Amino acid sequence: MSDDGSEEFPEEGTNLGTYEGDRNEADERHGKGKAVLPNGDSYEGEYQHGMRHGKGVYWFKNNNAKYTGDYVKNKKHGLGDFIYPDGSKYEGHWADDLRNGHGKYSYVNGDTYEGEWNNHTRHGQGVYTYAQTGSQYVGTWKEGKREGGGEWIHKNHKYVGGFANDQPHGEGKYVFSHISCEQRGEYVTHEVPQSNEEEEDEPTIITVAKWKSKSIQPLVVA
C-alpha cells in the first residue's frame, strides 16, 4: 500500500495557477471548471466558493496518480477511486481526505482487501485475499492488523479462532472438510531471541505463535 506522492495541492492562498470555468459574484471559482495548479497537477470538476466541492477528477503530474470522486471543501469525502503512484487502487468511501468506511484496495501483487477502513488503515470487518495462493482471511481488523475473531481459509482446510497482533492467538480449531474432521486446540505465544549482526547488540525478541493440539473429532455437519 503506497500513499507516497498522493498529497493534493491545497488550492488556497494567492498562487492558484490557471483556471478556466465558472465563477460567482465574488469572483471565486464556483460551479464547473478546470485548473492547472502551480505544481503542475490538474483538477477538473465542481467548485464551491473557491474550493473543490462536488464531483471531480484530480491528476498528479509527477507520478500518474489520479483521484476520481467526491470532494467536500477541498478534501476527498464521499465515494471515490484512487489510483496510486505504485499502481495500486482504492475504490470506496472517504472522509476528511482519508480512506474511511467501506472500500476495496487492490494491491500491486494482486492481493485485495475489501471491508472497513478507519483513517487510512484496515479496521473493522474485512476480507483479505492472497492472489498467489487464493487463501483468505475473513474477520476482524484493528489498526491494520488481524485482531479478534476470524477465519483463515486455505484450499484444503481453514483455521477458525482468535487473532492478536496479526497472528493466530488463543482458542481455535482447524477444520478439514475433505476428511470430515476438525482439530481443536490453542495458539500459545513464545518469545524467541534473534541474534543481531553486531555482537555487542542485544538480541531482538520476536513473538512466535505455536499451535498446541488438544483433540481431534469428527466434523459435525448441521
QUINOR-V199491 format. One record per backbone hydrogen bond with DSSP energy under -0.5 kcal/mol. CO is the residue of the C=O (numbers start at 1). NH is the residue of the N-H. E is the energy in kcal/mol with one decimal. If there is no record, write none. Layout:
# QUINOR-V199491
((CO	NH	E) (CO	NH	E))
This chain:
# QUINOR-V199491
((3	6	-1.5) (14	16	-1.1) (18	36	-2.1) (20	34	-2.8) (22	30	-1.7) (24	27	-2.1) (28	24	-1.7) (29	50	-3.3) (31	47	-3.3) (32	22	-2.6) (33	45	-2.5) (34	20	-2.6) (35	37	-0.5) (35	43	-2.5) (36	18	-2.2) (37	40	-2.5) (41	37	-2.8) (42	59	-2.9) (43	35	-3.1) (44	57	-2.3) (45	33	-2.6) (46	53	-2.0) (47	31	-2.1) (48	51	-1.4) (51	48	-2.5) (52	74	-3.2) (54	71	-1.9) (55	46	-2.6) (56	69	-2.5) (57	44	-2.3) (58	67	-2.4) (59	42	-2.0) (59	61	-0.6) (60	64	-1.1) (65	60	-2.5) (66	83	-3.0) (67	58	-2.8) (68	81	-2.8) (69	56	-2.1) (70	77	-1.5) (71	54	-2.0) (72	75	-1.4) (75	72	-2.7) (76	97	-2.5) (78	94	-2.8) (79	70	-2.3) (80	92	-2.2) (81	68	-2.7) (82	84	-0.6) (82	90	-2.5) (83	66	-2.0) (84	87	-2.1) (88	84	-2.7) (89	106	-3.3) (90	82	-2.8) (91	104	-2.8) (92	80	-2.6) (93	100	-1.3) (94	78	-2.1) (95	98	-1.5) (98	95	-2.4) (98	100	-0.6) (99	120	-2.4) (101	117	-2.2) (102	93	-2.2) (103	115	-2.4) (104	91	-2.7) (105	107	-0.6) (105	113	-2.3) (106	89	-2.2) (107	110	-1.7) (111	107	-2.8) (112	129	-2.9) (113	105	-3.1) (114	127	-2.6) (115	103	-2.6) (116	123	-1.9) (117	101	-2.3) (118	121	-1.4) (121	118	-2.6) (122	144	-3.2) (124	141	-2.6) (125	116	-2.3) (126	139	-2.2) (127	114	-2.4) (127	129	-0.5) (128	137	-2.5) (129	112	-1.9) (129	131	-0.6) (130	134	-2.7) (135	130	-2.9) (136	138	-0.5) (136	153	-3.1) (137	128	-2.5) (137	139	-0.5) (138	151	-2.6) (139	126	-2.5) (140	147	-2.0) (141	124	-2.3) (142	145	-1.5) (145	142	-3.1) (146	166	-2.3) (148	163	-1.5) (149	140	-1.9) (150	161	-2.3) (151	138	-2.9) (151	153	-0.7) (152	154	-0.5) (152	159	-2.4) (153	136	-2.3) (157	154	-2.8) (158	175	-3.0) (159	152	-2.8) (160	173	-2.1) (161	150	-2.2) (162	169	-2.8) (163	148	-2.8) (164	167	-1.7) (167	164	-2.9) (170	187	-2.4) (171	162	-1.5) (172	185	-2.2) (173	160	-2.9) (174	176	-0.5) (174	183	-2.7) (175	158	-1.6) (175	177	-0.6) (176	179	-1.0) (176	181	-1.8) (177	180	-0.8) (180	219	-2.2) (181	176	-2.8) (182	184	-0.5) (182	217	-2.5) (183	174	-2.8) (184	214	-3.3) (184	215	-1.8) (185	172	-2.2) (186	188	-0.5) (186	212	-2.8) (187	170	-1.8) (188	210	-2.7) (190	192	-0.6) (190	208	-3.1) (192	206	-2.6) (194	204	-2.5) (197	199	-0.5) (198	201	-1.1) (204	194	-3.5) (204	206	-0.6) (206	192	-3.4) (206	208	-0.5) (208	190	-2.8) (208	210	-0.5) (210	188	-2.8) (211	213	-0.5) (212	186	-2.0) (215	184	-2.6) (217	182	-2.6) (218	220	-0.5) (219	221	-0.6) (220	222	-0.6))
